[in-house]
Amino acid sequence: MHTSNPELKTILSPTEWKGTPLTKSGRFSNHEHPFDTGMADVLKWQLTANPDKAAKKRDRWRLKPAIYNDWLTSNVDCIVWLGHSTFFIRLDGATVLIDPVFGDLSFFIKRFVKFPLDPNKLKNLDYILLTHDHRDHLDEPSIKTLSKNNPNARYLTGLGNEGLLKNITNSQLIQSAGWFQKFETPDSPLEVFYLPSRHWGRRYLNDTNMRLWGAFVIRSATKTIYFSGDTGYGSHFKQAAELFPDITHAIIGIGAYKPEWFMGSNHISPKDAIKGFHELGANHLIPMHYGTFDLSDEALSDPYQTMLQQQEMGKINGQLIMPQPGEVIEL
């Protein structure tokens, strides 16, 4: 079975793409490497000794948020990492916020770096993009703050997430897409597309894969930005490059990847992120999904240090950009 949003354009022909795949029970499925991690795998992970435990305990590395410098009120095209997978992007005057998370995830999962500005300053946004329904990407308190301060913002997300967002925001400006679909962006200089990633979805106990996950491509007249969302490695990087041969900036996750036998199907490692970056054919690599929350076995500094080591060894064919949260990358 397959599905899509009939109100949106699919950028592949029907012979190339039947639609986003569904299981027999109507749940979304990766188009390759179906998600099959079960409770036995979770228990194995929790009960297996962590070889990085000692290094993790010694680790004192922390990200250092930049001092806010009024990039919100400027007219400069830019990308600003705000921690974890949260990004502010301005292209041709249009403003985009992706996967906003302003505070702690829970009582047990705290931020290791403060959000670099007062979230109430995030106003007059044109688009709010949500890659998938996991709480470290679609955070209800953060979305409520944004909906109050941005009543005219348009929400773009994957199929199945629209009901969740309507309940949180009461907005009528919500679009949900299947993979390889183009969102409607009227009166905007931007085009926004939803592409596959290798991941999964769930917010509660019995809703696994009832909402779609994916990547975004944001394109202006002069820039094309690929945003991976949460993903394991797969052929979707090469597919994106075939459809968008002019990607200028690739934003790819590098953290929450150990142990790789367990996390690899959901979160890409730094080395595989570099491989995906090369397959995308992009000019600039901006890593994300590290240094903000402790979600896996590696030390907080591990993804950052690994990327720098790979750069020093000449393993990255392109420009690596690793800003501090709140630091402006001018485009």
C-alpha positions as CSV (number, residue, x, y, z in Angstrom):
1,M,0.0,0.0,0.0
2,H,1.1,3.6,-0.7
3,T,-0.2,7.0,0.1
4,S,0.4,10.7,-0.5
5,N,-1.3,14.1,-0.1
6,P,-3.5,14.4,-3.3
7,E,-3.5,18.2,-2.9
8,L,0.3,18.5,-3.2
9,K,2.5,17.9,-6.2
10,T,4.6,14.8,-6.4
11,I,7.9,15.5,-8.0
12,L,8.4,12.0,-9.3
13,S,6.2,10.4,-12.0
14,P,3.8,7.6,-11.1
15,T,6.0,5.1,-12.7
16,E,9.0,6.2,-10.6
17,W,7.1,6.5,-7.3
18,K,3.8,5.0,-6.2
19,G,3.7,7.0,-3.0
20,T,4.9,6.7,0.6
21,P,4.8,3.0,1.6
22,L,2.5,1.7,4.2
23,T,2.4,-1.7,6.0
24,K,-0.7,-3.9,5.8
25,S,-1.8,-2.3,9.1
26,G,-1.6,1.2,7.6
27,R,1.5,2.3,9.3
28,F,4.3,4.1,7.5
29,S,7.4,2.2,6.5
30,N,10.9,3.1,5.3
31,H,11.2,2.4,1.6
32,E,14.3,0.4,2.4
33,H,15.6,-1.0,5.7
34,P,12.1,-1.4,7.4
35,F,12.2,-0.3,11.1
36,D,12.1,-3.5,13.1
37,T,13.8,-2.6,16.4
38,G,11.8,-4.2,19.2
39,M,11.8,-4.3,23.0
40,A,14.4,-7.1,22.9
41,D,16.9,-4.8,21.2
42,V,16.1,-2.0,23.7
43,L,16.8,-4.4,26.6
44,K,20.0,-5.7,25.0
45,W,21.2,-2.1,24.7
46,Q,20.3,-1.2,28.3
47,L,21.9,-4.4,29.7
48,T,25.1,-4.3,27.6
49,A,28.1,-2.6,29.1
50,N,28.9,0.7,27.5
51,P,32.6,0.8,26.4
52,D,32.4,4.6,26.3
53,K,31.2,4.8,29.9
54,A,34.5,6.0,31.4
55,A,35.2,8.5,28.7
56,K,31.6,9.8,29.0
57,K,32.1,10.3,32.8
58,R,35.3,12.2,32.3
59,D,33.9,14.4,29.5
60,R,33.6,18.1,30.4
61,W,33.2,19.5,26.9
62,R,30.2,21.8,26.4
63,L,28.9,23.9,23.6
64,K,29.0,27.6,24.3
65,P,26.0,29.6,23.0
66,A,26.9,32.8,21.2
67,I,25.7,36.1,22.4
68,Y,22.5,37.1,20.5
69,N,23.4,39.8,18.0
70,D,20.0,40.8,16.5
71,W,20.2,38.5,13.5
72,L,16.4,38.1,13.8
73,T,15.8,41.7,12.8
74,S,18.4,42.0,10.1
75,N,17.8,41.4,6.4
76,V,20.9,39.1,5.9
77,D,20.3,35.7,4.5
78,C,21.6,33.3,7.1
79,I,21.5,29.9,8.9
80,V,21.6,29.9,12.7
81,W,21.9,26.7,14.7
82,L,20.0,27.0,17.9
83,G,21.0,23.6,19.4
84,H,20.1,20.0,18.7
85,S,18.0,20.0,15.5
86,T,16.6,23.5,15.8
87,F,17.6,26.0,13.0
88,F,16.6,29.5,12.0
89,I,17.0,30.1,8.3
90,R,16.4,33.3,6.3
91,L,16.4,33.1,2.5
92,D,15.4,35.9,0.1
93,G,13.7,37.6,3.1
94,A,11.6,34.5,4.0
95,T,12.1,33.1,7.5
96,V,12.0,29.4,8.5
97,L,12.3,27.7,11.9
98,I,12.9,23.9,11.9
99,D,12.2,21.4,14.7
100,P,12.0,24.0,17.6
101,V,12.9,22.8,21.1
102,F,13.5,25.6,23.6
103,G,13.9,23.8,26.9
104,D,14.4,20.5,28.6
105,L,12.8,17.4,27.0
106,S,11.6,16.1,30.4
107,F,12.5,16.0,34.1
108,F,15.1,13.3,33.2
109,I,16.5,14.7,29.9
110,K,17.9,18.2,30.5
111,R,19.7,20.6,28.1
112,F,23.5,20.8,28.3
113,V,23.5,24.1,26.6
114,K,21.0,26.9,27.0
115,F,18.8,28.0,24.2
116,P,20.7,31.0,22.8
117,L,17.9,33.6,22.9
118,D,14.5,34.4,24.4
119,P,12.1,32.2,22.4
120,N,9.5,35.0,22.6
121,K,11.8,37.0,20.2
122,L,10.9,34.4,17.4
123,K,8.1,36.4,15.8
124,N,6.9,37.0,12.2
125,L,8.1,33.6,11.1
126,D,6.9,32.6,7.6
127,Y,7.3,28.8,8.0
128,I,7.7,26.3,10.9
129,L,9.0,22.9,9.7
130,L,8.6,19.7,11.7
131,T,10.5,16.7,10.4
132,H,8.7,14.1,12.6
133,D,6.8,13.5,15.8
134,H,9.6,12.6,18.3
135,R,9.5,14.9,21.3
136,D,13.1,16.2,20.7
137,H,11.8,17.6,17.4
138,L,8.1,18.3,17.8
139,D,8.0,19.8,21.3
140,E,4.5,20.8,22.5
141,P,5.5,23.7,24.8
142,S,7.8,25.2,22.2
143,I,5.1,24.9,19.5
144,K,2.6,26.5,21.7
145,T,4.9,29.5,22.3
146,L,5.5,29.9,18.6
147,S,1.8,29.6,17.7
148,K,0.9,32.4,20.2
149,N,3.6,34.7,18.7
150,N,3.3,33.7,15.1
151,P,-0.5,33.4,14.3
152,N,0.2,33.6,10.5
153,A,3.0,31.1,10.3
154,R,2.6,28.1,8.0
155,Y,3.4,24.6,9.4
156,L,5.0,22.1,7.0
157,T,5.4,18.5,8.1
158,G,4.9,14.8,7.1
159,L,1.7,12.9,6.7
160,G,-0.2,12.1,9.9
161,N,1.4,15.0,11.9
162,E,-1.3,17.5,10.9
163,G,-3.8,16.3,13.6
164,L,-1.2,16.6,16.3
165,L,-0.3,20.1,15.2
166,K,-3.9,21.3,15.0
167,N,-4.5,20.2,18.5
168,I,-1.4,22.1,19.7
169,T,-1.8,25.3,17.6
170,N,-5.4,25.6,16.5
171,S,-3.9,26.7,13.2
172,Q,-5.5,26.2,9.8
173,L,-2.2,26.8,8.0
174,I,-0.9,23.2,8.2
175,Q,0.3,21.1,5.3
176,S,1.4,17.5,5.5
177,A,3.3,15.8,2.7
178,G,4.3,12.4,1.7
179,W,7.8,11.7,0.5
180,F,8.8,13.4,-2.8
181,Q,6.1,16.0,-2.5
182,K,6.3,19.7,-2.9
183,F,4.6,22.0,-0.3
184,E,2.5,24.9,-1.5
185,T,4.3,28.1,-0.6
186,P,2.2,30.9,-2.1
187,D,3.6,34.4,-2.4
188,S,7.0,33.2,-1.2
189,P,10.4,33.2,-2.8
190,L,11.0,29.7,-1.4
191,E,10.2,26.1,-2.6
192,V,10.0,23.4,0.1
193,F,10.1,19.7,-0.5
194,Y,9.7,16.6,1.7
195,L,12.0,13.7,1.0
196,P,12.7,10.3,2.6
197,S,14.8,9.7,5.6
198,R,15.6,6.4,7.4
199,H,13.9,6.7,10.8
200,W,10.6,6.0,12.6
201,G,7.9,7.8,14.5
202,R,6.1,7.6,17.9
203,R,4.9,9.8,20.7
204,Y,2.8,7.4,22.8
205,L,2.8,3.6,23.5
206,N,0.6,2.4,20.6
207,D,1.2,4.9,17.8
208,T,4.5,3.6,16.3
209,N,4.9,4.9,12.7
210,M,1.4,6.4,12.5
211,R,3.0,9.7,11.5
212,L,5.6,10.1,8.8
213,W,9.2,11.2,9.2
214,G,11.4,12.8,6.6
215,A,13.9,15.3,5.3
216,F,13.4,18.8,3.8
217,V,14.9,20.6,0.9
218,I,14.5,24.4,1.0
219,R,15.3,26.2,-2.2
220,S,15.6,29.8,-3.2
221,A,16.8,31.4,-6.4
222,T,20.4,31.1,-5.4
223,K,20.6,28.5,-2.5
224,T,19.4,24.9,-1.9
225,I,19.5,23.6,1.6
226,Y,19.2,19.9,2.5
227,F,18.0,19.2,6.0
228,S,18.3,15.5,6.9
229,G,16.1,15.2,9.9
230,D,16.8,12.2,12.0
231,T,18.1,9.4,9.8
232,G,20.3,6.4,9.4
233,Y,22.4,6.0,6.3
234,G,20.7,4.9,3.1
235,S,20.2,5.5,-0.6
236,H,18.1,8.6,0.1
237,F,21.2,10.8,0.0
238,K,22.0,9.8,-3.6
239,Q,18.3,10.1,-4.5
240,A,18.3,13.7,-3.2
241,A,21.3,14.6,-5.2
242,E,19.7,13.2,-8.4
243,L,16.7,15.4,-7.8
244,F,18.6,18.4,-6.5
245,P,22.0,18.6,-8.1
246,D,22.6,22.1,-6.8
247,I,22.6,21.6,-3.1
248,T,24.7,24.3,-1.5
249,H,24.3,23.5,2.2
250,A,23.7,20.1,3.8
251,I,22.5,20.0,7.5
252,I,23.0,16.4,8.7
253,G,22.7,14.9,12.2
254,I,25.9,13.3,13.7
255,G,24.9,12.5,17.3
256,A,23.0,9.9,19.4
257,Y,24.7,7.2,17.3
258,K,26.2,4.7,19.8
259,P,26.0,1.8,20.0
260,E,25.9,1.7,16.2
261,W,24.4,-1.7,16.0
262,F,21.3,-0.3,17.8
263,M,21.3,3.4,16.8
264,G,22.6,3.1,13.3
265,S,19.1,2.4,11.8
266,N,17.9,5.7,13.2
267,H,20.8,8.1,13.8
268,I,23.7,8.4,11.4
269,S,27.3,8.4,12.6
270,P,29.7,11.2,11.9
271,K,31.6,9.1,9.4
272,D,28.4,8.1,7.6
273,A,27.2,11.7,7.7
274,I,30.3,12.6,5.8
275,K,29.6,9.8,3.3
276,G,26.0,11.1,2.9
277,F,27.3,14.6,2.4
278,H,29.6,13.5,-0.4
279,E,26.8,11.7,-2.1
280,L,24.6,14.8,-1.9
281,G,27.3,16.7,-3.8
282,A,26.8,19.7,-1.4
283,N,29.4,22.4,-0.9
284,H,29.0,23.0,2.9
285,L,28.4,20.5,5.7
286,I,26.7,21.8,8.9
287,P,26.4,19.0,11.5
288,M,23.5,19.0,14.1
289,H,21.8,16.7,16.6
290,Y,24.8,16.7,19.1
291,G,25.9,18.5,22.2
292,T,22.5,19.5,23.5
293,F,20.9,16.4,25.0
294,D,22.4,13.1,26.2
295,L,20.4,10.5,24.2
296,S,22.9,7.6,23.7
297,D,26.1,6.0,24.8
298,E,28.8,8.3,23.4
299,A,30.3,11.2,25.3
300,L,28.8,14.5,24.5
301,S,32.0,15.7,22.8
302,D,32.4,12.5,20.7
303,P,30.5,13.6,17.5
304,Y,32.2,17.1,17.5
305,Q,35.7,15.7,18.1
306,T,35.2,13.0,15.5
307,M,34.1,15.5,12.8
308,L,37.2,17.6,13.5
309,Q,39.4,14.6,13.3
310,Q,37.9,13.6,10.0
311,Q,38.5,17.1,8.7
312,E,42.2,17.1,9.9
313,M,42.6,13.8,8.0
314,G,41.3,15.3,4.8
315,K,38.2,13.1,4.8
316,I,35.7,15.9,4.1
317,N,35.5,17.1,0.5
318,G,33.8,20.4,1.1
319,Q,33.6,23.1,3.8
320,L,32.8,21.9,7.3
321,I,31.0,24.5,9.4
322,M,30.5,23.8,13.1
323,P,29.0,26.9,14.7
324,Q,28.2,27.4,18.3
325,P,24.4,27.7,19.1
326,G,23.3,31.2,18.1
327,E,26.3,31.9,15.8
328,V,25.3,33.3,12.4
329,I,26.3,31.6,9.2
330,E,25.8,34.2,6.5
331,L,24.8,32.9,3.1
